[in-house]
Amino acid sequence: MQGAVVFVQIRGAADLAALHKNLHGVANVKEVYMLAGPTDVLCNVEAADMDSVVNAVMAIRRVEGVASTDTRFILSVH
């Protein structure tokens, strides 16, 4: 299993309910957290291989309302 944590910044006028639904609709996005602070949303991505993780990250970037992303690939889980 491969994974990543994707920190998402949203556009100021984004429809939060639609954004949340659309992020959950991205293949391999397992969890979506709406946050308070400098990061607006955190997405947890898990997939069978790194190509699928990268595809999910690219799909997150295309969701309407997403302004930018900052991704951390998970090296190990303890």
Sequence and secondary structure as in RCSB ss.txt:
>XXXX:A:sequence
MQGAVVFVQIRGAADLAALHKNLHGVANVKEVYMLAGPTDVLCNVEAADMDSVVNAVMAIRRVEGVASTDTRFIL
SVH
>XXXX:A:secstr
 EEEEEEEEE TT  HHHHHHHHHTSTTEEEEEE SSS  EEEEEEESSHHHHHHHHHHHHHSTTEEEEEEEE  
   
